[in-house]
């Protein structure tokens, strides 16, 4: 699309004569708000806190332009330039290899577009990002915002109070809570405080699985509150809500939307490696807003910042059931990969499995790579044909996980896909090949955190089978031991 600037306004121009693509207009004028204009409330709810394309909107260009001319809609450049370098305003992409050009029928030029966020709709040099700059929609608050009547542990209560304070004061805060500490419940008071203060809040997580798990829990805790659940294919895509639960990818559609963001699993893939997701989290916040980070395994840099007082944080070193975290046992298993090539597993690993199969104790068994796991599966199925394996690309992944929950699978082999976000009430956990580089400190702490999570079965065995101890293994065990020590010191563990 092309525009001309006339009388302090952008005007669409389809003649391609004296007009420019939006990226070539030095300053985008913003008309003043006309308080007498009768704006479209549906458009208000659709656009408030968003950055969308023309094709995302179910209205005609004339209506969008009328709202712009009356000061209720803003246009931003979809792609900007820093010298000769292109920058995508939606995803923050600066990698010039992730831009391409094509002959554009809209502007009549060879037009560059961003390939990095192409799946969310093509954004090019002539594409404006459309946002709302009128008043926010007013959503009536229910008389009773929260219906949850549970009790928090002392550790949860301390963290909960810090979350409330950070949200109300627009601060950043890290909650460093062990696996199984009950992170979701400690957020409830902060969410209630935000809603009561007319703040818009978002819980963002790297994975769809977590969104699907959190949504019913939060709807049960806040039954009268409008809650949007956003992920690929979600029906809530255009729902305006005071509380949003979303994958971080969905935040690419938001701009200065939230007064508070709770970023769950901040250490998890893909958030840690994709700069566009970190960019999305930042630009979806209002300039004055709160950011709450949740993790059981902060990276080394963040741990150092916590120790040196450079980062505000709260630790919850104990689980809600007041039992210590299972400490991993290191067991040398020799050259297990060499044995596996001969269709064998180390005898010590087999004995560990047999012992649990005999007493009916479920097991989660981690492998570093899919081909190795599949070879091991054939061997273990000779012991019990009901043993299964699962990985990220497995089309039956959700079915198998549910069957494991239903205790229909005695032993489930898995890659790191199940290192977090799943809870089985009574399992032992083992890693075969714990020395592999894929098993970082963070991954190993999370894996160990799968055991002993329930109040009824708070004890679980965690074993790292290895062909040589690694620094990551030692750091993981040290972190778990340190948390148990702190939990005992603070009186959060039963004798």
C-alpha positions in Angstrom: 0.0 0.0 0.0 1.1 3.5 -0.7 0.3 6.8 1.1 0.6 10.5 0.7 1.0 12.9 3.6 -1.5 15.8 3.4 -2.7 18.2 6.1 -0.9 16.2 8.8 -2.4 12.9 7.9 -1.6 9.7 6.0 -4.0 9.2 3.0 -4.0 5.9 1.1 -3.2 6.4 -2.5 -3.6 3.7 -5.1 -2.5 5.7 -8.1 1.3 5.1 -7.5 2.1 8.6 -8.8 3.4 10.9 -6.0 2.7 8.5 -3.1 5.3 6.6 -1.0 5.4 3.2 0.7 5.0 3.7 4.5 8.6 2.7 5.2 9.8 5.7 3.1 7.8 8.3 4.9 10.2 9.9 7.5 7.6 10.6 10.2 4.2 9.0 10.5 1.7 11.8 11.5 -0.9 11.0 14.1 -4.1 13.1 14.0 -5.4 14.3 17.4 -8.3 12.4 19.0 -11.7 13.6 18.1 -13.8 13.1 21.3 -17.1 13.5 19.3 -16.3 10.6 16.9 -18.5 7.5 17.4 -15.8 4.8 17.2 -16.5 1.1 16.5 -16.4 -0.7 19.9 -15.7 -4.1 18.2 -12.7 -2.5 16.4 -11.6 -1.1 19.8 -11.6 -4.5 21.4 -9.9 -6.1 18.5 -7.1 -3.6 18.2 -6.4 -2.5 21.7 -2.8 -3.5 22.6 -2.3 -5.2 19.3 -0.3 -4.7 16.1 -2.2 -6.3 13.2 -2.2 -6.2 9.4 -5.1 -5.0 7.2 -6.0 -8.6 6.3 -6.3 -9.5 10.0 -9.2 -7.0 10.4 -12.8 -7.9 9.4 -13.6 -4.3 8.3 -13.0 -2.2 5.2 -10.0 0.1 4.6 -12.4 3.1 4.6 -13.5 2.4 8.2 -9.9 1.9 9.4 -8.9 5.2 7.7 -11.8 7.1 9.2 -10.8 5.9 12.7 -7.2 6.9 11.9 -8.2 10.4 10.8 -10.2 10.9 14.0 -7.2 9.8 16.1 -8.3 6.4 17.2 -6.1 4.2 15.1 -2.3 4.4 14.6 -0.1 3.3 11.7 3.4 2.0 12.3 6.0 1.0 9.8 6.1 -2.8 9.4 9.7 -2.6 8.3 12.2 0.1 9.2 15.8 0.8 8.1 18.9 1.5 10.1 21.1 2.8 7.3 20.8 0.1 4.7 19.8 -2.6 7.2 16.2 -3.8 7.4 14.5 -4.3 10.8 11.1 -6.0 11.2 9.0 -4.0 13.7 6.8 -7.0 14.5 9.4 -9.7 15.4 12.6 -7.6 15.7 14.4 -9.5 13.0 17.7 -7.8 12.0 19.2 -10.8 10.1 19.4 -9.6 6.5 19.4 -13.2 5.3 15.9 -13.5 6.7 14.5 -10.8 4.4 13.6 -11.4 0.8 12.0 -9.2 -1.9 9.2 -9.7 -4.4 7.3 -7.7 -7.1 4.5 -6.3 -4.9 1.1 -5.6 -6.5 0.1 -3.3 -3.6 2.9 -0.7 -4.0 4.1 -1.5 -7.5 7.8 -1.9 -6.4 10.3 -4.6 -5.6 9.3 -4.9 -2.0 11.3 -6.4 0.9 9.4 -8.6 3.4 10.4 -10.5 6.6 10.6 -14.2 6.2 11.2 -14.8 10.0 7.5 -14.1 11.0 5.9 -14.9 7.6 3.6 -17.5 9.2 1.8 -14.7 11.0 1.1 -12.9 7.7 3.4 -11.2 5.3 4.9 -7.9 6.6 6.7 -5.8 4.0 8.1 -2.4 3.4 4.6 -1.2 2.3 2.8 -2.9 5.2 1.5 -0.7 8.1 1.0 -2.3 11.5 -2.3 -1.1 12.7 -2.9 -0.4 16.4 -5.5 1.3 18.7 -4.7 4.7 20.4 -8.2 5.5 21.7 -9.5 4.7 25.2 -9.2 1.1 26.4 -12.4 -1.0 26.5 -14.1 -1.0 29.9 -14.9 -4.5 31.2 -17.1 -4.7 34.3 -15.4 -6.5 37.1 -17.1 -9.3 38.9 -18.0 -8.7 42.5 -15.9 -11.7 43.5 -12.8 -11.9 41.3 -11.2 -15.0 42.8 -12.9 -18.1 43.9 -9.9 -20.1 45.0 -9.9 -20.9 48.8 -6.8 -23.0 49.1 -3.9 -22.3 51.5 -0.4 -21.4 50.5 2.7 -22.8 52.2 4.9 -20.3 54.1 7.3 -20.4 51.1 4.5 -19.8 48.6 3.0 -17.0 50.8 6.3 -15.1 50.8 6.7 -15.3 47.1 3.0 -14.4 46.6 3.4 -11.2 48.6 6.4 -10.3 46.5 4.5 -10.9 43.3 1.6 -8.7 44.4 4.1 -5.9 45.4 6.0 -6.1 42.1 2.8 -6.0 40.0 1.4 -3.0 41.9 4.7 -1.2 41.8 5.6 -2.0 38.1 8.8 -3.8 39.1 10.7 -6.8 37.8 11.0 -9.9 40.0 12.3 -13.4 39.7 10.5 -16.3 41.4 13.1 -19.1 41.7 10.9 -22.0 42.8 11.9 -25.7 42.8 10.0 -28.1 40.6 6.7 -29.0 42.3 6.6 -25.9 44.5 3.2 -24.8 43.4 4.0 -21.8 41.2 0.6 -21.5 39.7 -1.2 -21.0 43.0 1.2 -18.4 44.3 0.3 -16.2 41.3 -3.4 -16.0 42.2 -3.1 -13.1 44.7 -1.0 -11.1 42.2 -3.6 -11.7 39.4 -6.4 -10.6 41.7 -4.5 -7.5 42.8 -3.8 -6.6 39.2 -7.4 -7.0 38.1 -8.7 -5.1 41.1 -6.3 -2.2 40.1 -7.7 -2.3 36.5 -4.5 -3.7 35.1 -4.3 -6.0 32.1 -2.2 -9.0 32.8 -0.7 -11.9 30.7 0.8 -15.2 31.7 3.1 -16.2 28.8 4.9 -19.6 28.4 7.1 -21.1 25.6 4.8 -24.1 25.1 1.2 -24.8 24.0 1.0 -27.7 26.4 1.4 -25.4 29.4 -1.3 -23.0 28.1 -3.7 -25.8 27.7 -2.9 -27.0 31.3 -3.1 -23.6 32.9 -6.3 -22.4 31.2 -8.8 -24.7 33.1 -7.0 -24.1 36.4 -7.2 -20.3 36.1 -10.8 -20.4 34.9 -11.6 -22.5 38.0 -9.8 -20.0 40.2 -11.4 -16.9 38.5 -14.7 -18.3 37.2 -16.4 -14.9 36.5 -13.4 -13.3 34.8 -13.0 -13.1 31.0 -9.8 -15.1 30.2 -8.3 -15.4 26.7 -6.3 -18.5 25.9 -4.0 -17.9 23.0 -2.0 -20.5 21.0 -1.8 -21.6 17.3 -5.4 -22.2 16.2 -7.0 -20.8 19.3 -10.6 -19.6 19.0 -9.8 -16.7 21.4 -7.5 -14.9 19.0 -9.7 -11.8 18.8 -11.0 -11.8 22.4 -10.2 -8.8 24.6 -9.7 -9.9 28.2 -8.2 -8.6 31.4 -6.3 -11.9 31.8 -4.6 -13.6 28.9 -2.7 -16.9 28.9 -0.6 -17.2 25.8 2.4 -18.9 24.1 5.2 -16.4 23.8 4.9 -16.6 20.0 1.4 -15.1 20.3 2.9 -12.0 21.9 4.2 -11.0 18.5 0.7 -9.7 17.8 0.7 -7.4 20.8 2.2 -4.0 21.3 2.2 -2.0 24.6 -0.7 -4.2 25.8 0.0 -5.4 29.3 0.5 -3.8 32.6 2.0 -7.0 33.9 3.5 -10.1 32.3 4.2 -13.3 34.1 6.8 -15.2 32.1 6.7 -18.8 33.0 9.7 -21.2 32.3 11.9 -18.3 31.3 14.8 -20.8 30.9 13.0 -23.1 28.5 13.5 -23.6 24.7 12.7 -21.9 22.4 12.6 -18.6 24.5 16.2 -18.9 25.5 17.5 -19.1 21.9 15.0 -17.1 19.8 15.7 -13.3 20.1 12.3 -12.6 18.4 10.5 -14.2 21.4 12.5 -12.1 23.9 11.7 -9.0 21.7 7.9 -10.0 21.7 7.8 -10.2 25.5 9.4 -6.7 25.8 7.3 -4.9 23.2 4.0 -6.4 24.4 4.6 -4.6 27.8 3.4 -1.1 28.4 6.3 1.3 29.1 5.4 1.3 32.8 4.7 -2.3 33.6 5.7 -5.3 35.8 7.5 -8.4 34.7 7.5 -11.5 36.8 9.8 -14.3 35.8 9.2 -17.9 37.0 11.7 -20.7 36.8 13.1 -23.7 38.7 16.4 -23.4 36.9 17.7 -19.8 36.2 20.8 -19.7 34.0 24.2 -19.1 35.5 24.1 -15.4 34.7 20.8 -14.9 36.6 22.0 -17.0 39.5 25.1 -14.8 39.8 22.9 -11.7 39.6 20.7 -13.1 42.4 23.8 -13.8 44.6 25.3 -10.3 44.1 22.1 -8.4 44.7 21.7 -7.2 41.1 18.3 -8.9 40.6 15.2 -8.9 42.8 14.3 -12.5 43.5 12.5 -14.9 45.8 13.4 -18.5 46.3 11.0 -21.3 47.2 13.4 -24.0 48.1 10.8 -26.6 49.1 7.8 -28.3 47.7 4.3 -27.6 49.1 4.2 -31.1 50.7 7.3 -30.3 52.8 9.4 -33.2 51.7 12.9 -32.7 50.3 13.7 -32.9 46.6 15.0 -36.3 45.4 18.8 -36.0 45.1 20.2 -37.7 41.9 22.4 -40.8 42.3 25.3 -41.0 39.9 25.8 -44.6 38.5 28.6 -45.4 36.1 27.2 -47.6 33.3 30.2 -48.0 31.0 30.2 -47.4 27.3 26.4 -47.9 26.9 26.3 -46.6 23.3 28.8 -49.3 22.2 26.6 -51.9 23.9 23.5 -50.5 22.3 25.0 -50.9 18.8 25.1 -54.6 19.7 21.4 -54.5 20.8 22.3 -54.6 24.5 21.9 -52.4 27.5 24.3 -52.2 30.5 23.3 -54.9 33.0 23.2 -52.3 35.8 20.5 -50.4 33.8 18.5 -53.5 33.2 18.6 -54.5 36.8 17.3 -51.0 37.8 14.4 -51.4 35.4 13.6 -55.0 36.4 13.4 -54.0 40.1 10.8 -51.4 39.4 8.8 -53.5 37.0 8.5 -56.3 39.6 7.0 -54.0 42.2 4.8 -52.0 39.7 6.6 -48.7 40.1 6.2 -46.5 37.0 9.4 -45.2 35.4 10.3 -42.2 33.2 13.5 -43.1 31.3 15.3 -40.3 29.5 17.6 -40.7 26.5 19.7 -38.0 24.7 18.7 -38.9 21.1 15.7 -40.5 19.4 17.6 -43.3 17.5 19.3 -44.5 20.7 16.0 -44.4 22.5 14.3 -46.5 19.8 17.0 -49.1 19.9 16.6 -49.3 23.6 12.8 -49.6 23.3 13.2 -52.9 21.3 15.4 -54.3 24.0 13.1 -53.2 26.9 9.9 -54.4 25.2 11.3 -57.9 25.5 10.9 -57.4 29.3 7.4 -56.0 29.0 5.6 -55.3 25.7 3.6 -52.5 27.2 6.7 -50.3 27.5 6.5 -47.3 25.2 8.6 -44.4 23.9 7.7 -40.8 23.0 9.4 -37.8 21.4 8.5 -34.3 20.1 7.5 -35.5 16.6 5.5 -38.5 17.8 1.9 -38.1 16.5 0.7 -40.1 19.5 2.6 -38.0 22.0 -0.4 -36.7 23.9 -2.1 -40.1 23.9 0.9 -41.8 25.4 1.4 -39.2 28.0 -2.2 -39.6 29.1 -1.9 -43.4 29.1 1.2 -42.9 31.4 -1.0 -40.8 33.7 -3.7 -43.5 33.6 -1.0 -46.0 34.7 -1.4 -48.1 31.5 2.3 -47.7 30.6 4.8 -49.2 33.2 7.9 -47.5 31.7 8.0 -44.6 29.3 11.1 -43.8 27.3 11.5 -40.2 26.4 13.7 -37.4 25.1 14.0 -34.1 26.9 10.5 -33.3 25.6 9.1 -34.4 29.0 11.8 -32.8 31.1 9.2 -30.2 32.3 5.5 -29.5 32.2 4.2 -33.0 33.0 3.3 -34.5 36.4 3.0 -38.2 37.2 2.0 -38.9 40.8 4.3 -41.8 41.7 7.3 -42.4 39.5 11.1 -43.1 39.6 13.2 -41.3 37.0 16.5 -42.3 35.3 18.7 -40.8 32.6 20.7 -43.0 30.3 23.7 -41.1 29.0 23.6 -38.2 31.5 27.0 -37.2 30.2 25.6 -36.1 26.8 25.9 -32.3 26.1 22.1 -32.1 25.7 21.7 -32.7 29.4 22.5 -29.3 30.8 22.3 -28.3 34.4 18.8 -26.9 33.8 17.6 -30.0 31.9 18.9 -32.4 34.6 17.3 -30.3 37.5 14.0 -30.4 35.6 14.3 -34.1 35.0 15.0 -34.8 38.6 12.0 -32.6 39.4 9.6 -35.1 37.8 10.0 -37.5 40.8 8.2 -37.1 44.2 5.8 -34.4 43.2 2.6 -35.6 44.9 1.6 -35.3 48.5 0.6 -39.0 48.6 4.0 -40.1 47.1 6.5 -37.5 48.0 9.6 -39.8 47.6 11.1 -40.8 44.3 14.4 -42.2 43.1 16.4 -40.3 40.5 19.4 -42.0 38.9 21.8 -40.6 36.3 23.5 -43.4 34.4 26.7 -42.1 32.8 29.9 -42.9 31.0 31.8 -40.2 32.9 30.5 -37.4 35.2 30.2 -33.9 33.7 30.2 -30.4 35.2 26.5 -30.1 34.3 25.7 -33.2 36.3 27.7 -31.9 39.3 26.1 -28.5 39.1 22.6 -30.0 38.9 23.1 -32.1 42.0 24.7 -29.2 43.8 21.7 -26.9 43.0 19.2 -29.6 44.3 21.3 -30.2 47.5 21.5 -26.4 48.0 17.7 -26.0 47.8 17.1 -28.8 50.3 19.6 -27.2 52.7 17.9 -23.8 52.3 14.5 -25.3 52.7 15.6 -27.0 56.0 17.2 -23.8 57.3 14.0 -21.9 56.6 11.8 -24.5 58.3 10.0 -25.4 55.1 10.8 -29.1 55.3 9.4 -31.6 57.9 12.0 -33.4 60.0 
